[in-house]
């Protein structure tokens, strides 16, 4: 069964295959432990936070006697959908793929634990009509509380090598809003003067995500903005976003919004 949200206190539990589609937020509250990620060993101790999309990528987990952790995992696409595409979150996710550990102060750790507990305490409220919206609001608070210490750590600065340069150029290009009409990897490869294969391999190796996922993360907010404007017909939106057909536009919406364009618009109407 697919897991949308989960809270636990088991360090070794982060390797559960059912969590492969989630983003893990794990805080060490006592003791120490270690794990291997991207072929590098990380040691964590009290007040160390681990933020990792697809926590099953962590290997060789080891916990010293007395180690205590608390973690909250949520569907990665759900979390990505909560933040604007040009937000610090995109640069931050790249940085975390290079180093998933953030060291917190006592105050920052206490704030984050409170966020975890608010989420834990509402997990059982699935019967509520706006459950996902409620959980989204609490997740958003948690993520912004993480942004502060993460920004203090490294401000998502890129390294100076060619790999980092290519990734930075791609994200800068996407930030212009060009994905409204250009969503093919080949287009961005040509703009950056590299082959599509090189661009795909470079971005995947450096960020842990595909080029297409970055394109979609910038495109979906644009799509939602158009759909929110009821003055625009679906045909007008499809044309403005350079979809080759209305059926392709509908399939894109269904894939990335979980609803057809018409269903999405109906969901915006007040429920009576």
C-alpha positions in Angstrom: 0.0 0.0 0.0 1.3 3.4 -0.9 2.2 5.6 2.1 1.3 9.3 2.0 2.5 10.2 5.5 4.3 8.3 8.2 5.8 9.1 11.6 8.1 6.7 13.4 11.0 6.4 15.9 12.9 3.5 14.3 16.2 4.4 12.7 16.4 1.2 10.7 12.8 1.7 9.5 14.0 4.4 7.0 15.0 1.6 4.7 11.5 0.2 4.3 10.8 -0.3 0.6 7.4 1.3 1.0 9.1 4.6 1.7 10.9 4.7 -1.7 8.5 7.4 -3.1 8.7 9.6 0.0 11.0 12.3 1.4 12.4 11.4 4.8 13.0 14.0 7.5 14.9 12.3 10.4 16.1 14.0 13.5 18.6 12.3 15.9 17.5 13.2 19.5 20.0 11.1 21.4 23.1 9.0 20.8 24.7 8.5 17.4 24.6 6.4 14.3 25.8 6.3 10.7 24.7 5.5 7.1 26.2 5.4 3.6 24.6 7.7 0.9 26.0 8.3 -2.6 29.0 6.2 -1.6 29.9 8.5 1.3 29.6 7.6 5.0 27.7 10.0 7.2 27.9 10.1 11.0 25.0 11.7 12.9 24.5 12.6 16.5 22.1 14.6 18.6 20.4 17.5 16.8 21.5 16.2 13.4 18.7 16.3 10.8 18.7 14.1 7.7 16.6 15.1 4.7 16.5 12.5 2.0 14.2 11.9 -0.9 13.9 8.1 -1.3 15.4 7.1 2.0 15.9 3.5 0.7 19.0 4.9 -1.0 20.7 5.0 2.4 22.8 1.9 3.0 24.7 0.3 5.8 22.6 1.8 8.6 24.2 1.4 12.0 22.9 2.7 15.4 25.0 2.9 18.6 23.3 1.7 21.8 21.1 4.5 23.1 20.5 6.1 19.8 17.1 7.7 19.5 15.5 9.3 16.4 12.1 10.7 15.3 11.2 10.9 11.6 8.4 12.0 9.4 8.1 10.9 5.8 5.7 12.2 3.2 5.0 11.6 -0.5 7.8 13.4 -2.4 5.5 14.7 -5.2 3.0 16.0 -2.6 5.7 18.0 -0.9 7.1 19.4 -4.1 3.6 20.5 -5.1 3.4 22.7 -2.0 6.2 25.0 -2.9 6.6 27.5 -5.8 8.8 26.1 -8.6 11.3 29.0 -8.3 11.6 28.6 -4.5 14.7 27.9 -2.5 13.4 24.3 -2.4 14.8 23.4 -5.9 18.3 24.6 -5.1 18.0 23.2 -1.7 17.1 19.7 -3.0 20.2 19.8 -5.2 22.4 20.7 -2.2 20.9 18.0 0.0 21.7 15.4 -2.7 25.3 16.3 -2.1 25.0 16.3 1.7 21.7 15.3 3.4 22.8 16.1 6.9 22.0 19.5 8.5 23.2 20.3 12.1 20.6 22.1 14.2 20.9 24.2 17.3 18.9 23.1 20.4 16.2 25.7 19.5 16.0 24.6 15.9 15.7 20.9 16.9 12.9 21.7 19.4 11.0 23.6 16.7 11.3 20.8 14.3 10.3 18.2 16.8 7.2 20.2 17.5 6.4 20.2 13.7 6.9 16.4 13.7 4.5 16.0 16.6 1.8 18.2 15.1 1.9 16.1 12.0 1.9 12.9 14.0 -1.1 14.0 16.0 -3.2 14.6 12.9 -2.3 11.4 11.1 -5.6 9.8 12.3 -7.8 12.6 10.9 -8.2 11.0 7.4 -12.0 11.3 7.8 -11.8 15.0 7.5 -12.9 16.5 4.2 -9.8 18.7 3.9 -7.3 16.2 5.4 -4.7 16.5 2.6 -4.9 20.3 2.7 -4.5 20.2 6.5 -1.5 17.9 6.3 -0.1 20.1 3.5 -0.2 23.2 5.7 1.6 21.4 8.5 4.2 20.0 6.1 4.8 23.4 4.6 5.5 24.8 8.1 8.0 22.0 8.7 9.8 22.6 5.4 10.1 26.3 6.0 11.5 25.6 9.5 14.1 23.4 7.8 14.9 26.0 5.1 16.4 28.4 7.8 19.1 26.1 9.1 19.8 24.7 5.7 20.3 28.2 4.3 22.6 28.9 7.2 24.6 25.8 6.3 25.5 26.5 2.7 22.9 28.8 1.1 22.7 26.2 -1.7 25.9 27.5 -3.2 27.0 25.4 -6.2 30.6 24.1 -6.7 32.7 25.5 -9.5 33.1 22.4 -11.6 31.5 21.9 -15.0 28.8 19.5 -13.7 27.5 22.1 -11.2 27.7 24.8 -13.9 25.5 22.8 -16.2 22.9 22.2 -13.5 22.9 25.9 -12.4 22.4 27.0 -16.0 19.5 24.6 -16.4 17.8 25.8 -13.3 18.4 29.5 -14.2 16.9 28.8 -17.7 13.8 27.1 -16.2 13.4 30.0 -13.7 12.6 32.3 -16.7 9.3 30.4 -17.2 10.4 28.9 -20.5 8.8 25.6 -19.7 5.4 27.1 -20.4 6.1 26.3 -24.0 9.3 24.2 -24.0 9.2 20.8 -22.2 11.5 18.6 -24.2 15.0 17.7 -22.8 16.5 18.1 -26.2 15.5 21.8 -26.2 17.4 22.5 -23.0 20.4 20.4 -24.1 20.6 22.5 -27.3 20.4 25.8 -25.3 23.2 24.6 -23.1 25.3 23.3 -26.0 25.5 19.7 -24.8 23.9 16.5 -25.9 20.6 15.3 -24.3 22.3 12.2 -23.1 25.1 14.3 -21.4 22.6 16.7 -19.9 20.4 13.8 -18.5 23.3 11.9 -17.0 24.9 15.0 -15.5 21.7 16.3 -13.9 20.8 12.8 -12.5 24.3 12.3 -11.1 24.5 15.7 -9.4 20.9 16.1 -8.2 19.4 12.6 -8.0 16.6 13.8 -10.2 15.9 13.7 -13.9 15.9 16.7 -16.2 12.2 16.0 -16.9 11.4 16.2 -13.2 12.9 19.7 -13.0 11.0 20.8 -16.1 7.7 19.5 -14.7 8.4 21.2 -11.3 8.5 24.5 -13.1 5.6 23.8 -15.5 3.0 22.5 -13.1 2.6 25.9 -11.2 2.2 27.6 -14.6 -0.4 25.1 -15.5 -2.3 25.6 -12.3 -2.3 29.4 -12.7 -3.9 29.1 -16.1 -6.5 26.6 -14.9 -7.3 28.9 -12.0 -8.3 31.6 -14.4 -11.8 30.6 -15.5 -11.8 33.2 -18.3 -9.5 30.9 -20.2 -10.9 27.9 -22.1 -9.0 24.6 -22.0 -8.3 25.0 -25.7 -6.8 28.5 -25.0 -4.6 27.1 -22.3 -3.4 24.1 -24.4 -2.5 26.5 -27.2 -0.7 29.0 -24.8 1.4 26.2 -23.4 2.2 24.8 -26.8 0.6 21.3 -26.4 0.2 19.6 -29.7 -3.4 18.5 -29.0 -6.1 18.9 -26.4 -5.9 15.2 -25.6 -2.1 15.5 -24.9 -2.9 18.5 -22.7 -5.5 16.4 -20.8 -3.1 13.5 -20.3 -0.4 15.9 -19.0 -2.8 17.3 -16.4 -4.0 13.9 -15.3 -0.4 12.7 -14.8 0.8 15.8 -12.9 -2.3 16.9 -11.1 -4.0 13.6 -10.6 -7.1 15.0 -12.4 -8.2 15.9 -15.9 -8.4 19.7 -16.6 -12.2 19.7 -16.2 -12.0 17.7 -12.9 -9.3 20.1 -11.6 -11.5 23.1 -12.3 -14.5 21.5 -10.7 -12.4 20.8 -7.6 -11.9 24.6 -7.2 -15.6 25.2 -6.9 -17.0 25.6 -3.3 -18.4 22.4 -2.0 -22.1 22.7 -1.0 
